[in-house]
Structures are given as C-alpha cells and as structure tokens.
C-alpha cells in the first residue's frame, strides 16, 4: 500500500511538472522567437524546452544581437530553419550571423509531411498544367525578373466589354471605372500578410503611414490596430470566402472599406469563357448579391489570366517543379500592388524573428504549411520575393519587411 501511495505521489509530481513545463513553453513561444518551437512530437518539444532553459543568457543571440545594435551584418540563411537541429545550430551562432529566409530554398527544406503533400499535388495536377517553358538553372538578376513581371502579367479586372460578361445584366454589376483610375497614382504602399507573426509586432503605425494598404480575405483590423494598423485601401479575397461565408461578407463592415477584389482559380491558361462556365467556386451569384446590397462599393473581379501568367514566371525561375496550383493570394496581392504603386513594403510574407506556426494573427490555428506552403507554391514565391528585395536583411529579421520596386519604375 505504501508503494502504491508513493507511486501516486510521483505521478502527481510528474504531472505538475509537465503542466508547468507546458505553461513555460507557451510563454516562450509568445516572446517572438524566430524559430517556432512547435515540433513533430511531445518528446522533441520537451527536449527543446529543457535544452533552451539550460542556455546561458549571453548566448541567446537573436534577441541580444537585434537589441544591442542597428548596424549588425546579417547573413542570408543557408537553410530554412525548421528542425530541432537547426534550432540548436542557430542559437550557437555568434553575433552578426542571424539568419533570414534563403532565396535558394528548395523542397528539401520542407518537413517530410509537407514534402509528401507537395508530391501529391504534383501527381494530382487538378488544373491540368502542361508547362513547356524554360526552367532557369541560374537565377536571373532581380532586374530581369522585374521585367518579366512587368511585361508578361495582365493586371486587368473583368470588364463589361469582356465576353461572356458583355450582357446588360452584368453591365449593372461590374464597376465602370478602371481600378487604376479609382485608386489614382499611388506612391509608397504596404501589403500586410495575415501571418501569425504579425501578432505583437507593433507595426501598426508604420503600416498606416503608407499611401495605400492591401489586406487579405477576412483579416480584421479592429482590436489589432497596434500590430497591423487600421487603414485598408484594397482587400483581396478569394472566391471561396465569398461563397462559404457569404452572409458575413455582405454584413461585416470591414468589407465596405476601400476597394474589394475577388479572384477565383481557373484551369491552366483557360480562356474566360471556359472559366465562366465552370469556376473553381460558384461565386458569381454571391458577387451579384453583394453588389445588390452595396451598389456603391467598388468591387472588382480579377481577370483569371494573371494567376497562371504569374505561375509560369515562378516556375521558370525555380529549378525544380513547383505545385501545379495557382499562386497564393499573398503573391497575387504583392504583384497587384507592384503594378499600382511606386514602391511596396510587404510585411511578414518573409518571416521575421517572430516566425510561428500560428497561421493567422487573429486565430489560434497551427500549421507549418501556412509558412512553407502546401496547396500554393509558397516556398517558391518567398524565394522570388526575397530575391527582389531592395531592403536589408535586418529589416526582414526585425520587422518582417521586404521592400519591392513598383513595376512602372522598371526600365526594361
């Protein structure tokens, strides 16, 4: 009986230790470490926590290095830091070698689960992609990639003159004014990702200082202004949101601010007629219902040509096969603002020191795919954005900010 009671006491002690350990681990992840502590198994999680607590404070390089100096020379990452071994390696780097996203990242940087997901999408090929273009073995210069984006992307919205939208019914729904005319000449713009790493960023004031701000889908500003700002000039939403969450899009005031653009995945280089007959999500009726409710709200439909033109450029500049699915809303929003603005600051598309497996700053949903990509070729999109960055690696590490040139300023 004594032995049984002793065993029970030890079990209670162990349980209490695990509870305390979990709470401390949660607090550590809230501090904004660059490498997420979410790993594949509880054993690895426990190992990292114990290892981390044993590190002398002076060796906690990432925070010390950023806080002590603004003139640090930051080296580009040689691998995407995701595993426990990479986490250990990062912590032991001397000051001045803080890592950021590597523009040459490959699918080998994905976890086994995400590698398998990517392989499944390659085999599935839902959109019947038959790419016959180039695959550049050597990376083109940023200037040449910018010229590709400027010369090969069609930034048009669906117009009432586009068949099969050239009917009297559609004429009453589609905006009459060109989106460039609606927005005017834009100077410095911001693209705000919905990433979990926006949380506790305190970037709101910097974001609102831009001439125009683009946000995505249902990302809220109310209650998060300190981190993400409050200004919304353009909101890019996917067609699924418009159909699945139809009533909230119609009634939520955040969808009545700025200009709305909806996009829908189309078959690979399909013409508009083919896409119109069979959209990925049947959103046209929902779009009309919104327009009936809010006739004064500018609401555009993105021409489906753009997504696959952009995908071709991504594939051409990637030495390996990328997912044969449309680019992400994030990448579409970035190139749209590069078309409309003189300069574009993109926040937390390339992860900062606050990188986390939390998908969105307004939700508690964890998945590494939100950073590395699964359905969308996110990894390869980030490679391109990092390659085009005109800012510093320190800006990426500290603020998650990449600075891109507007396409109208590009000399080709």
TALIN-V414883 format. One line per field, one symbol per residue. ss: DSSP state (h for helix, s for strand, l for the rest). A space follows every 10 residues. Layout:
BEGIN
ss->???
END
This chain:
BEGIN
ss->lhhhhhhhhh hhhhhhhhhh hhhhhhhhhh llllllllll lhhhhhhhhh hhhlllhhhl hhhhhhhhll llllllllll lllhhhhhhh hlllllllll llllllhhhl lhhhhhhhhh hhhhllllll llllllllll lhhhhhhhhh hhllllslll lllllllhhh hlllllllhh hhhllsssss sslllhhhll lllhhhhhll lsssssllll llllhhhhll lllssssshh hhhhlhhhhh hlhhhhllss ssslllllll lhhhhhhlll lllhhhhhhh hhhlllllss ssllhhhhhh hhhhhhllll llllllllhh hhhhhhhhhh ssssssslll lllllllsll lllllsllhh hhlllllhhh hhhhhhhhll llhhhhhhhl ssssslhhhl ll
END
